[in-house]
């Protein structure tokens, strides 16, 4: 009887021991984590799921691109987070989204529209009426959007296709950049670009425009460099005023530099 009790006790101890949990991951049954992370023995495939085996073997001219954020919903490849491309980056090619070679130019950099040498997540767009071209960051499609990729700027620039037709793709405004908006400072390094104060009070390099001092304006870069669009009671009253440094000597007396919510810069007013 003592032997029987020992056998029963041993059986109960065995049943109480913790079991080792080893999940059975199905091929393609697990979504990639942020940055394209997958468990050991799996890789992040173009559809945003973890597939068995190592990283995809791609041609040198069309290398594998690791997703840069959590994949967005949709059926086409994902230009915002770069998922659903086994090889290459997701970009607008002609009139449709396709997996294309990736470049290395970052958001806001001058680029080549012919080769589109922008980094994944960006597209090279002709800018400033064809005087230059820059890399713009994708932020929305017909089925998804992520305005956080724009930082301080808005997701509100519509992309046209190769035929000039409007698409359902949207990119961020040019990225914020520290530059001197007083006069034509040349801080932007491109003859087509000037330093402007944005609607949120920061500075940005954007296309030089032609509205002269005192003339009507609309968007923040409507005016010639060194001037800003100031409104005193709605769009109908907006006009170009000289940009100045608070407590500086940029304004011609009796004008003085007035605060406009963008210290240390204001505008010259009488």
LOLO-274329 format. One record per residue (C-alpha): residue number from 1; residue in three letters; x, y, z. Coordinates in steps of 0.02 Angstrom, whole numbers, m for minus. Layout:
BEGIN
 num residuo      X      Y      Z
 NUM     ALA      X      Y      Z
...
This chain:
BEGIN
 num residuo      X      Y      Z
   1     UNK      0      0      0
   2     UNK    144    117     41
   3     UNK    213     86   m135
   4     UNK     45    125   m213
   5     UNK     32    288   m115
   6     UNK    207    340   m174
   7     UNK    159    304   m357
   8     UNK      1    409   m342
   9     UNK     99    551   m259
  10     UNK    230    550   m397
  11     UNK     93    555   m529
  12     UNK     11    705   m445
  13     UNK    178    799   m436
  14     UNK    206    765   m620
  15     UNK     35    836   m663
  16     UNK     67    992   m559
  17     UNK    232   1034   m645
  18     UNK    218   1187   m761
  19     UNK    206   1144   m946
  20     UNK    325   1224  m1072
  21     UNK    225   1338  m1189
  22     UNK    287   1332  m1367
  23     UNK    169   1419  m1488
  24     UNK    146   1347  m1661
  25     UNK    168   1497  m1775
  26     UNK     84   1473  m1943
  27     UNK    174   1534  m2099
  28     UNK     97   1705  m2132
  29     UNK    m14   1693  m1978
  30     UNK     75   1827  m1877
  31     UNK     87   2013  m1917
  32     UNK    261   2090  m1917
  33     UNK    298   2201  m1768
  34     UNK    354   2382  m1788
  35     UNK    510   2394  m1893
  36     UNK    476   2225  m1976
  37     UNK    523   2118  m1824
  38     UNK    476   1932  m1828
  39     UNK    518   1781  m1718
  40     UNK    678   1685  m1750
  41     UNK    667   1581  m1908
  42     UNK    543   1699  m1991
  43     UNK    558   1857  m2097
  44     UNK    439   2001  m2130
  45     UNK    364   1973  m2302
  46     UNK    295   2105  m2419
  47     UNK    117   2076  m2358
  48     UNK    165   2126  m2181
  49     UNK    160   1949  m2109
  50     UNK    298   1838  m2039
  51     UNK    351   1702  m2161
  52     UNK    463   1553  m2129
  53     UNK    646   1567  m2178
  54     UNK    772   1707  m2190
  55     UNK    755   1875  m2274
  56     UNK    694   1873  m2454
  57     UNK    830   1856  m2584
  58     UNK    810   2008  m2696
  59     UNK    907   2077  m2843
  60     UNK   1039   2209  m2802
  61     UNK    943   2343  m2897
  62     UNK    783   2302  m2802
  63     UNK    837   2257  m2624
  64     UNK    724   2206  m2482
  65     UNK    656   2356  m2385
  66     UNK    613   2332  m2201
  67     UNK    445   2415  m2157
  68     UNK    472   2583  m2072
  69     UNK    313   2579  m1966
  70     UNK    164   2466  m1930
  71     UNK     83   2418  m2095
  72     UNK    m69   2515  m2154
  73     UNK   m227   2430  m2221
  74     UNK   m256   2411  m2407
  75     UNK   m232   2295  m2555
  76     UNK    m92   2384  m2648
  77     UNK     83   2400  m2578
  78     UNK     90   2522  m2433
  79     UNK    185   2684  m2471
  80     UNK    168   2753  m2294
  81     UNK    250   2610  m2198
  82     UNK    328   2514  m2343
  83     UNK    241   2347  m2319
  84     UNK    175   2226  m2451
  85     UNK    333   2236  m2559
  86     UNK    443   2081  m2549
  87     UNK    580   2176  m2641
  88     UNK    600   2363  m2668
  89     UNK    505   2511  m2599
  90     UNK    322   2553  m2625
  91     UNK    305   2708  m2732
  92     UNK    195   2789  m2863
  93     UNK    256   2728  m3032
  94     UNK    166   2811  m3177
  95     UNK    m15   2803  m3122
  96     UNK    m12   2656  m3000
  97     UNK     78   2601  m2842
  98     UNK    219   2477  m2874
  99     UNK    375   2405  m2793
 100     UNK    521   2506  m2862
 101     UNK    707   2532  m2824
 102     UNK    743   2635  m2668
 103     UNK    854   2788  m2658
 104     UNK    935   2872  m2508
 105     UNK    879   3054  m2516
 106     UNK    786   3103  m2358
 107     UNK    625   3203  m2338
 108     UNK    648   3381  m2400
 109     UNK    807   3345  m2499
 110     UNK    825   3399  m2681
 111     UNK    800   3245  m2791
 112     UNK    791   3184  m2971
 113     UNK    613   3153  m3038
 114     UNK    686   3047  m3179
 115     UNK    762   2918  m3061
 116     UNK    665   2957  m2900
 117     UNK    815   2936  m2785
 118     UNK    716   2966  m2625
 119     UNK    722   2851  m2474
 120     UNK    580   2727  m2437
 121     UNK    421   2817  m2382
 122     UNK    457   2966  m2495
 123     UNK    421   3017  m2674
 124     UNK    517   3140  m2783
 125     UNK    399   3277  m2842
 126     UNK    434   3421  m2960
 127     UNK    416   3581  m2859
 128     UNK    414   3770  m2873
 129     UNK    339   3765  m3049
 130     UNK    475   3649  m3109
 131     UNK    621   3750  m3041
 132     UNK    672   3608  m2925
 133     UNK    612   3439  m2858
 134     UNK    608   3374  m2678
 135     UNK    573   3216  m2579
 136     UNK    401   3220  m2498
 137     UNK    345   3098  m2361
 138     UNK    190   2993  m2395
 139     UNK     58   3011  m2258
 140     UNK   m109   2955  m2330
 141     UNK   m189   2842  m2461
 142     UNK   m370   2806  m2509
 143     UNK   m384   2680  m2366
 144     UNK   m265   2740  m2229
 145     UNK   m174   2889  m2156
 146     UNK    m42   2924  m2025
 147     UNK    m14   3109  m1993
 148     UNK    115   3072  m1858
 149     UNK    245   3040  m1994
 150     UNK    234   3226  m2038
 151     UNK    301   3288  m1872
 152     UNK    254   3472  m1851
 153     UNK    190   3491  m2029
 154     UNK     18   3451  m2101
 155     UNK    m29   3301  m2210
 156     UNK   m116   3401  m2348
 157     UNK    m18   3398  m2512
 158     UNK   m106   3297  m2648
 159     UNK      3   3196  m2767
 160     UNK    m29   3198  m2955
 161     UNK     15   3048  m3064
 162     UNK    129   3047  m3216
 163     UNK    m16   3102  m3327
 164     UNK    m55   3251  m3215
 165     UNK   m211   3170  m3141
 166     UNK   m252   3189  m2957
 167     UNK   m222   3031  m2854
 168     UNK   m287   2976  m2684
 169     UNK   m110   2991  m2614
 170     UNK    m60   3131  m2496
 171     UNK    110   3187  m2436
 172     UNK    166   3299  m2293
 173     UNK    209   3482  m2313
 174     UNK    398   3514  m2325
 175     UNK    484   3475  m2160
 176     UNK    519   3612  m2034
 177     UNK    695   3684  m2049
 178     UNK    786   3813  m1946
 179     UNK    830   3958  m2061
 180     UNK    829   4148  m2059
 181     UNK    667   4219  m2134
 182     UNK    730   4398  m2130
 183     UNK    774   4454  m2306
 184     UNK    825   4327  m2438
 185     UNK    946   4237  m2322
 186     UNK   1000   4099  m2444
 187     UNK    992   3977  m2297
 188     UNK    896   3850  m2401
 189     UNK   1038   3813  m2521
 190     UNK    930   3817  m2678
 191     UNK    885   3968  m2786
 192     UNK    705   3910  m2797
 193     UNK    680   3901  m2608
 194     UNK    661   4037  m2477
 195     UNK    647   4035  m2288
 196     UNK    470   4068  m2227
 197     UNK    377   4071  m2061
 198     UNK    239   3941  m2061
 199     UNK     62   3958  m1992
 200     UNK    121   3870  m1833
 201     UNK    263   3993  m1804
 202     UNK    411   3885  m1857
 203     UNK    521   3908  m2009
 204     UNK    530   3805  m2168
 205     UNK    617   3808  m2337
 206     UNK    482   3822  m2469
 207     UNK    455   3886  m2645
 208     UNK    487   4071  m2672
 209     UNK    331   4162  m2727
 210     UNK    296   4331  m2804
 211     UNK    170   4431  m2701
 212     UNK    251   4600  m2668
 213     UNK    246   4707  m2509
 214     UNK     67   4758  m2469
 215     UNK     m9   4643  m2600
 216     UNK   m142   4512  m2555
 217     UNK    m81   4338  m2505
 218     UNK   m150   4171  m2445
 219     UNK    m29   4033  m2393
 220     UNK    125   4067  m2285
 221     UNK    245   4070  m2435
 222     UNK    138   4179  m2549
 223     UNK    256   4326  m2533
 224     UNK    431   4360  m2596
 225     UNK    570   4301  m2478
 226     UNK    591   4414  m2326
 227     UNK    404   4448  m2315
 228     UNK    263   4355  m2229
 229     UNK     75   4341  m2253
 230     UNK    m14   4432  m2111
 231     UNK   m204   4438  m2088
 232     UNK   m296   4558  m1974
 233     UNK   m471   4485  m1988
 234     UNK   m488   4341  m2112
 235     UNK   m416   4292  m2281
 236     UNK   m486   4446  m2368
 237     UNK   m372   4560  m2266
 238     UNK   m210   4459  m2284
 239     UNK    m62   4551  m2359
 240     UNK    128   4538  m2369
 241     UNK    226   4624  m2230
 242     UNK    414   4632  m2206
 243     UNK    484   4501  m2086
 244     UNK    591   4570  m1946
 245     UNK    685   4519  m1790
 246     UNK    605   4577  m1627
 247     UNK    712   4717  m1550
 248     UNK    814   4721  m1711
 249     UNK    842   4858  m1840
 250     UNK    757   4778  m1991
 251     UNK    611   4902  m2000
 252     UNK    624   5077  m2071
 253     UNK    560   5208  m1944
 254     UNK    426   5248  m1900
 255     UNK    386   5063  m1928
 256     UNK    424   4946  m1784
 257     UNK    438   4757  m1770
 258     UNK    273   4689  m1704
 259     UNK    254   4518  m1621
 260     UNK    157   4389  m1721
 261     UNK    169   4230  m1619
 262     UNK    333   4175  m1696
 263     UNK    471   4243  m1583
 264     UNK    604   4299  m1615
 265     UNK    524   4359  m1777
 266     UNK    384   4482  m1810
 267     UNK    328   4598  m1950
 268     UNK    357   4782  m1986
 269     UNK    205   4888  m1949
 270     UNK    168   5073  m1919
